Amino acid sequence: MPAFTSEEVRRALTALQDLVDYDEEFRQAARQDARLAVEQALGLTLPSELDVRQEEASGRMRLAVDWRPTEELSDEELEVVTAGLMDPSTSAREKSVVQRT
């Protein structure tokens, strides 16, 4: 899996959210194949461990990404995956499930 900094992940997520919110063409593509739409929007191939799907509720679309790592991650990799949403002092058990409120 290519290494991304937390800032690169944040920028990509912000760009994707803008597409979801404002670009009807992207939303249509995501309804057909969310993974492909994200790959084309970001200009990269996502690792096979990532599952991307679109969900719609109350007239609003969101992208959901599930990541099934094939090996244990380092603290640095966890920081990137969670886009900085996790406190580094979090226990290993807590790191297995990251929730954003």
C-alpha positions in Angstrom: 0.0 0.0 0.0 1.5 3.4 -0.9 2.3 5.6 2.0 0.3 8.8 2.4 0.8 11.5 4.9 -2.2 12.5 7.1 -2.4 15.8 5.3 -2.6 14.0 1.9 -5.4 11.8 3.3 -7.3 14.9 4.6 -7.0 16.7 1.3 -8.3 13.7 -0.6 -11.2 13.2 1.8 -12.1 16.9 1.5 -12.0 16.7 -2.3 -14.1 13.6 -2.3 -16.7 15.2 0.0 -16.9 18.2 -2.3 -17.5 15.9 -5.3 -20.2 14.0 -3.3 -21.9 17.3 -2.3 -21.7 19.3 -5.5 -20.9 17.1 -8.6 -23.9 15.2 -9.9 -21.8 13.4 -12.5 -19.6 12.0 -9.7 -22.6 11.0 -7.7 -24.0 9.1 -10.7 -20.6 7.4 -11.2 -20.5 6.5 -7.5 -23.9 5.0 -7.7 -22.7 2.7 -10.5 -19.3 1.8 -9.0 -18.1 3.7 -6.0 -14.6 2.3 -6.0 -14.0 3.2 -9.7 -15.5 6.7 -9.2 -13.1 7.3 -6.3 -10.1 5.9 -8.2 -10.9 8.1 -11.2 -11.4 11.2 -9.1 -8.2 10.7 -7.2 -6.2 9.5 -10.2 -4.9 6.4 -8.4 -5.6 2.7 -7.8 -6.9 1.9 -4.4 -5.4 -1.1 -2.5 -7.5 -4.3 -2.6 -7.9 -4.1 1.1 -10.2 -1.0 0.7 -13.9 -1.5 0.1 -15.7 1.6 -1.1 -19.5 1.9 -1.3 -21.9 4.8 -1.5 -24.8 5.1 0.8 -27.8 7.5 0.6 -30.1 8.6 3.4 -32.4 11.6 3.7 -31.4 12.7 0.2 -27.7 12.9 1.0 -25.0 10.6 -0.4 -21.9 9.6 1.5 -19.0 7.3 0.7 -18.2 4.6 3.2 -14.8 3.0 3.2 -13.9 -0.2 5.0 -10.3 -1.3 5.3 -9.4 -4.8 6.0 -5.6 -4.7 6.6 -3.8 -7.9 5.8 -1.1 -7.3 8.4 -0.7 -5.4 11.7 -0.1 -1.7 11.3 2.5 0.5 12.9 1.4 3.5 14.9 2.4 5.8 12.0 0.3 3.8 9.5 -2.6 3.9 11.9 -2.3 7.7 12.1 -2.5 7.9 8.3 -5.4 5.5 8.0 -7.4 7.5 10.5 -6.4 10.8 9.0 -5.3 12.1 12.3 -8.7 11.3 14.0 -7.1 9.1 16.6 -5.1 10.1 19.7 -1.7 8.4 19.6 -2.0 7.4 23.2 -5.1 5.3 22.4 -4.7 1.6 23.4 -4.2 -1.1 20.8 -7.7 -2.4 21.5 -9.2 1.0 21.0 -7.2 1.4 17.8 -8.9 -1.6 16.3 -12.1 0.5 16.1 -11.9 4.1 15.3 -15.1 6.1 15.6 -15.7 9.7 14.6 -18.4 11.6 16.4 
